[in-house]
Amino acid sequence: MRSDSEPRTTTSGSRTGGGGRTGPLAAPIARHRVALGMKLLLYAVALTALFTFPDVAPSRYEVTVAITLLNYAVLATAWNFVGGFTGYISLGHGAFAGLGAYGTALLVVKAELPSFPALFAAAALVGLIAVPVGYAALRVRGASFVIVSIALVLVLLLVFQSWASFTGGSRGMVVPRPFPGMLRTEHHRVFYFLFAALLALALVTWWLIDRSRFGLGLKSIREDEDKAQALGTPTFAYKLVVFVVSAVFTALAGGLYALWFGDLDPVFQFSILSGAYMVLMALLGGVRHLYGPLLGALVVGYALEYSKLEYGDTPLHLVTAGLLLAVVVLFMPDGVIPAVRGLAARFLGGGQSSIREVTAAELLHGQRAAGSAAPPDSRTRKEVSS
Amino acid sequence: MPSAGLVFQSVLLGLLLGGLYALLAAGLTLYFGIMRVVMIAHSAFLILAAYLAWWAHRETGVDPLLTLVVTVPLFFLAGVALQRLLLSRLSPVTLTMMSVLLTFAIALVIEGLLGYAFSGTQRRIRLGYSSTSLELFGARIAVVKLIGFALAALSLLGLYLLLKHSRFGQALRATIQHREAARLLGIDTDRVAGYGFGLGLATAAVGGTALSLDSTIYPSLHWHWIGPLMAIIVVGGLGSVPGAAIAAMTLGMMQSLLQIELAATWAQTIFYLALFGTLAFRPQGFFGGRLAQRF
């Protein structure tokens, strides 16, 4: 969870700590070691919990909740390939999950492919579909992208409901189980680990992109697309590639869900709400961080499952989701991870390194606050100021 | 091949529907022009107004048209409050994306509250003149549809006159064109932007009342409206009111004509086809100006 997903512009801040010349580095190094040790311990605990959970879970219900949470985590992480790196917010990623689910189901039922080859074939097909969609959506900036992403869900819902002869329409569609003879408990156990593996794959891919030159280009798009383009970043190609990668992971999660759950309904598969949940989870956790969407998925997903169990399915869950989204957007658009880290830095002391990374937004804000010293068109001049 | 009479009737119905689309799209265009905000909650407010008209009619028996006296000022104030209290708080750098999420959240809240208050049951207003229709060159047109169109047309005309021929309209257009320059000329752009949002939301109040006259309403209906409306403003060119009106009329008519041969749900896909086609081949829209290029 390094902060190297933070952005572009480096400004030299003031050096903190270090009163005398005797040992200004000793304290930071010790602190670094403690932090590393705690991080390793945290990883160990998390992995142990992950691997032993199906065995210690009190009942089958807990395992199904855990699978649902893992599914949300994969979806939110997959969404974050586009949302986190490029800053383009897609409200329609539910469409790719739905296409992955229906693609897998249709390939199993109509083409009689075995379950898992069908899953991968469906994900590949969704990747192909994402190319023209991304081409139309990414030619233009933000506003139109959002419009296309919502329209995609709505049009697919119409098509999958209307085309009853092919998709089963509103009656839904039953997906054959991948392991016919398996007991239900064992079935859940297998899918628990399959979802965990998919999550690991998504996280590793995100981490690799984050550290690559490709990732740097994507993040430069997020901070200032015009400038990135002017510096020679092939912005359109980058956006399109990462959009397709994101769609493929989303489709894999959707397809795996179809194989696990075994029953599809267009209203739930092509729901605008599922896309909104992905955004909410990623934003709540923090889109600039590897584990942000995972954390958000655990919190939001658990809250969703809990309220479903306690209060049943009332329209009030829409109100809750809406209010939560509004609160996140208004008060912590960077998510809880930066907020918590800020608190931690305050209590542990220090925290700021001599070379600080700030976002373009923070820089602009700081310069506006600086007042008359800043040039009137600070957008074009921000690099030269210290 | 459908008969000429049927085609004529469909064209008329399409035009009547297009009028309503045009009014609502004008509201969306206003928001976009003022703040570069894609207002997802627009159609949720539309359904809210329709529910208010239905509820007032059920409780007191008043004509739904009379609810306009209350809903239009109420929605105007809500629009001003929305802009001044919520949207203006967002950071300007990420405004477009975050405002989409915020208005989306508002749409969810409205849908959830409507579902909670009135349940998900489909509702419809029964009026004395609900089933009356007029004969026009062999086409039968329901009176309620004509009333809805008249409401939409009058409001659009009023909006046009207000924007073109009043001092406030000039200030609003100046704010849309160049905010800093407008401020240098002494326009209180923040207040003008707030009133502009109020006007936009008032179109949803008028549209909702017109909708309640001849449609069955339910809480999640707004998703069926926001898609076509967004397609209209993209095809028309984001930020262009005449473009949105022309696109609304054209697409409304095409939808109506397609319904002769196809089921209603398939006919609605024309909006999305137009949206994808426009973005792939002419991303600035067909009537868009300078604004549309970059969004």
Interface residues (C-beta under 8 A of the other chain):
Chain A: G87 Y88 I89 L91 P132 V133 Y135 A136 A137 R139 V140 R141 G142 A143 S144 V146 I147 V148 I150 A151 L154 V155 L158 V159 Q161 S162 I272 L273 A276 V279 L283 T314 P315 L316 H317 L318 V319 T320 A321 G322 L323 L325 A326 V329 L330 P333 A360 A361 L364 H365
Chain B: F32 R36 V38 I40 L86 R89 L90 S91 P92 V93 T94 T96 M97 M98 V100 L101 L102 F104 A105 I106 A107 L108 V109 E111 G112 L113 L114 G115 Y116 G120 P219 W223 H224 I226 G227 M230 A231 V234 L238 A263 T265 W266 Q268 T269 F271 Y272 L275 F276 L279 A280 P283 Q284 R294 F295
